[in-house]
């Protein structure tokens, strides 16, 4: 029996299916089953299912207790292949791919669907692009052509690995959506009460915010709305102080009695709005918070969530993330992931030597290039990755270049290619969208925001960059240097995302024989919810998965990818 089968769901709940041959086309008759779930359940020997969209099929299978070992997501593969071919932004549905293959008119992609707060629809319905179904023979035709397109890439094996990793990530995301993150509504309410005080009838600001607002107004000598930046800036102006924004770092540099209550108000206001009582009512059901995780949510490959703010849970709110009785949360953070990835992709001998140790990488860099000054070493490494190359950053980068020339040259070349509008790729082949007008398709690439330096820009040791930057394909072409900074970051962040997908795939496979379940992932952090007696095995599995992912992604290098792992009952206790 072939290990690959194509599966095409029908509108009546059934499905068409057929085994596939080496060329990707059906190698036997197309079968018609009345029940999609039964069609998959009765074929446990199939090791890889080829289907149009994981978001369309897999939640339906999970709802009936059916899991699959591997899949190939045709529409996700189409997205990756279009990007690699310099056709980013073209419709990526299977129907569009078929139309291009046959030379017909290409249908546009349907609009994205958003999760409705509280509805938890992501458990059972896809929330990504919902495109038209294809007959199985048409789907197989698209799949077979995709195999040929993989062969035409510069590194076919790497590109196939990326596609397989993305499809595995889709399975992980669907399983996490169904499992949900353990959440104690009781603890959450207690935290909110401690921070914000009593709630007032009518949905107004809670007591503590009202008190702080009064303190701000008293400091200015008139009524000021601290939730309105324009009102705050105006009030400072009337007090003879010019401010450009209400960001915390700028406010804390001022000498004015309104600063302290204003900074506290802003911090608590964000919690009230983003993770307050309304959020709790909308997003937590039966002891679980279920955002919709979207693998491949940005062009860098980083994940996003569709609603719920799962990737921005404040530490104080993490107290509500509590394991079930008798269970534990295994929380694992990759240590200084980006510079380790840079070592692997640049093949810089000195940086690979440093990254081959499971010690503080920044300290090791500082010992070699910055006379033991860890802070300067960190600024230099992050400046190379994120493009902060002015002022002290330029000086630090020069010192880094002398000691690790190949690493700096690698990101410099990526930046140069980005500025010139050339395609830039991760190690496995994920492609940075070209600047508008540089490809030969005329595709409009504007309007898709992606992270140049992600919101947290985590560097693995609990520290973050202080500034968020975004680049929008098309708009950034008016500023070549901005696009160069994005491309510089893309080759590292994107390669890190590729590695993380293979980490998740390996960890998922190990946990398949346990009660443990993956419940959370963002960038360089993963949480597994498991019985207490499985915690030690899960922690070991994470370490092993990291090393396997490193070898699969980057080949044999001395670079290590260590994790800091904590086994806790409460997420807030992990760090």
Order of alpha helices (4+ residues) and beta strands (2+ residues): beta-beta-beta-alpha-beta-alpha-beta-alpha-alpha-alpha-alpha-beta-alpha-alpha-alpha-alpha-alpha-alpha-beta-beta-beta-beta-beta-alpha-alpha-alpha-alpha-alpha-alpha-beta-beta-beta-beta-alpha-beta-beta-alpha-beta
